[in-house]
Amino acid sequence: MVSDPIEFTSLEVENIFAYEGLSQIDLSGCTAERNMVVISGRNGAGKTSLLNAIKLLFLGSDNEEIRRVGFGGAPLSAKQFVLGQPGRWYGVFNKGARDADDHARAMLCWTQGTLKVKIERIFSRSNTTAGFEERLIVRRGAEQLAPEEAESFLSGLAPSEIVPFYFFDGEQVQSFADAEEGRERAEIERLLKLSFIGDILRELEGYGKSKRRSGLPADAQSQVVQAENELRSAEAQIELLQRSRVDIEAEYSDLDRRRTRLDDQRNALRTGISESDRRRMVNRIEVISSQSEKLDAELSELLAPEAPWLTNLSAVRDAYNLLDDQFSSSTDLSLSAKLHGELPEALKGSLAHLSPPVMLTNSQYENFSLDIKEALVRRGLAVGAHVSPLLAALSPRQAKVLRDRYLVWTERGPSQVSSHVEKLRLLRQLAQEAEQAQRDLDEAELTSDEARHQFDSLSKTILDLDQQIRDFTERLAELRVKERQTLEIAEQAKQRIRQCEQKYESVTKENQAYQLSVKVRRALEAYRDRRRTYIRQSVEEHLNERIGILLAPSQLIKSVTLDDLFAMKYFDEQLEEVARRSISAGMRQLVAMGMLWALRDEAGRDLPVVIDTPLGRIDRENRALLMSEYFPKAGRPLLLLPTNSEMDEDVLCHLGERIRRRYEIKNDGGTRARIEEIDRARYNGISS
């Protein structure tokens, strides 16, 4: 027997997060043709608070993810989350709900046939250790379920794993779209109800570590703990750096697109001159550019190796004098060193072969050796004490080549400096000529004062954007360097842990508790892999259906595959793989939307869909696709929480007959939000 369809009728929030007092949203009357409820508001008005209130209704404060109120941070405790943490988090209770008997709540109602259902989560302050009381109330008709039954009912309706795929914001989509490869696996595993395996594996890993290390010496355990702390710190830092890099890359793309758009506007102001005049001026610019490029190549070749020396000719002369003195004091440095070191011993051996042999005592040999070395010095063969330490590692041939190079710099340095300075001056002059030639061309093509004024204004804005783009490029380079450095630190910490554990591997092998934990972990991993393989094809089919809708106009991506670990790969019409980072930010967001849509298809739950900041950074063309293809099919009802700028009158007119109701969030002071219906007569007058 097919159960009756669910029709959602109302949503209420009261004294929760930014909402002071009671706000109600009428969801009744949403149909397949008119499925949208638009709740708009300026930034900071309370859209995210509404989304979080709905999530809290389904998840409760026991859920760890909802208590993560900052990116990359540890979750707050339930008490901190509900009652607030000074300087970090306001808490669940609205600031206006100050009295001890004030409560915060969220409620969703629907009908299924003749049965009316209401789920409500209420928070009240209490004098208990927790500091608050949390109640989940579920009414089905006239019956109110017991607490345990209520939790079971809600888990059956919306398991915590699937909640993120029904209630999400534009930043979540952006994060999913910009995530490194492999992020999809973690997200999909939540849907597949495999996340509990990850939780168990983490517990087993902690248990296994403690058992594995229980037999290690105290100093070894201390080293492992220290390395693990460094590893955790490095991993947290890597996550923060990657998020910062992704945000900057997105801003960089936005600036680049804006610059291109402004450049097009500037070019549109050119009304044109005669083709012959234009060609003459363009040729002049090209000739100057060619001369500049040639001179720039010459300077790049010459200045790089010589600039450090030619900028300090006095140091060059000192270096030359040092080398020249060395060579003038000895014809062969290596021969002098050999004679001082080997000649006394060789002569001593010769004396021993005379007839009769001459044998020297130690003291006689010492005096004999000193006499020989003094004789060598008197004849100009100085010992190595006269060799500069800077030249000790050089062979005589290398030292001679170096001296000759310094001789050239010493003799010709001033003239070379003058030549380079003249070339630099000429290069600057050419740059100025090119700039003036471009201005002359611009002036010739602008025929009115108004056009010149607009052109100058746009040029100034473009120059500012160019500087911002350069700044972002530098920041991206810095972040990439820090990422690599932090990755190295993390790898070094892992290596120290491995080395320490391998050193005492014999102790580990005898530890039965640890060996058992390894077997259990392998069994769980094998189950998870089988489950992934079983479900992969279904998710991939849903995904390609949605990609076919959202990316239909695109010639770049025509299909997506998921491997056994749920990593996505993209393919064009010729089935050639498309590199992830060659896809635009807007297209990646559409792919992410398609994935979230596919995951909801796979979940198959009859729930509202709530999207905060639905259009995010989507460009105009892709926005049209979302509005025409995604929004009408995304949910019934579909609650959209846009900013006022996201959905202006043009967008609202475009959605027109798809909208069932419109609301606006009003907020005085940031913590006194309320939801007010607008244009009721207009949308009630639209025929379904």
Number of C-alpha atoms within 10 A of each C-alpha: 3 4 7 11 10 16 22 24 19 15 19 19 27 24 27 29 25 29 31 21 18 16 17 16 19 18 24 17 16 23 16 14 15 23 24 29 23 19 24 25 22 16 14 16 24 25 27 19 19 25 19 18 26 23 21 19 21 25 22 21 20 12 14 14 13 17 20 15 14 11 10 13 11 12 17 19 17 20 15 19 21 27 21 17 14 9 6 10 15 18 19 25 26 23 16 15 17 12 8 10 9 16 22 25 25 24 22 21 20 19 18 14 11 8 12 17 20 19 21 19 22 18 22 18 20 13 9 8 7 14 14 16 14 17 14 21 19 24 16 15 12 9 9 15 16 13 13 9 13 18 18 13 15 18 14 11 13 17 18 19 20 22 19 17 23 24 19 21 22 20 14 16 23 23 16 21 23 22 15 14 14 12 16 19 17 15 20 23 21 19 20 19 15 18 17 13 16 16 11 14 20 13 13 17 16 13 14 20 13 14 18 23 21 15 15 19 10 11 9 17 18 12 13 22 13 14 20 17 12 17 21 13 14 21 16 15 18 21 14 16 17 19 17 15 20 19 15 17 18 18 15 20 16 16 18 16 13 14 20 13 13 18 16 11 14 20 15 12 18 18 12 15 14 9 9 9 13 15 12 12 17 15 12 16 19 14 13 21 16 13 15 19 14 13 17 14 11 13 15 11 11 11 14 9 10 14 12 11 16 20 13 11 18 12 13 21 17 13 17 21 16 16 22 17 13 21 17 10 14 19 14 15 20 13 14 18 17 12 18 21 15 11 16 18 14 11 13 16 14 11 14 13 11 10 7 8 11 12 14 13 7 9 9 10 15 12 10 16 19 13 12 16 19 14 12 17 14 10 10 13 21 24 21 16 8 12 19 12 10 9 14 12 10 12 11 17 10 11 18 16 11 15 20 14 13 23 19 12 21 21 12 12 21 13 11 14 18 11 12 17 12 12 16 15 12 15 20 13 14 20 16 13 16 19 14 13 18 16 12 13 20 19 15 17 19 20 15 11 9 11 18 18 12 14 23 14 13 18 15 12 15 20 13 13 18 15 12 15 19 13 13 18 15 12 16 18 13 12 18 15 12 16 20 12 14 20 17 13 18 21 14 15 21 16 13 16 20 12 13 16 19 12 11 16 14 10 15 19 11 12 15 12 14 21 16 12 20 15 11 14 19 13 12 15 15 12 12 19 14 12 16 20 14 11 13 18 15 14 20 21 17 19 26 20 15 23 23 17 14 21 21 13 13 12 9 19 23 19 20 21 18 18 14 17 16 22 15 19 15 19 16 15 12 9 12 11 15 16 10 14 10 9 14 12 20 21 19 21 24 25 25 22 25 23 27 23 23 23 23 24 17 18 18 10 14 17 19 16 20 25 23 24 23 24 23 18 19 20 14 11 10 19 20 16 17 21 18 15 14 19 20 20 16 23 22 24 27 25 26 23 29 25 23 14 12 20 21 12 12 9 14 16 12 15 18 15 16 24 24 26 26 22 20 21 22 18 19 9 10 13 20 19 27 22 23 14 15 13 11 12 9 11 17 13 9 13 8 13
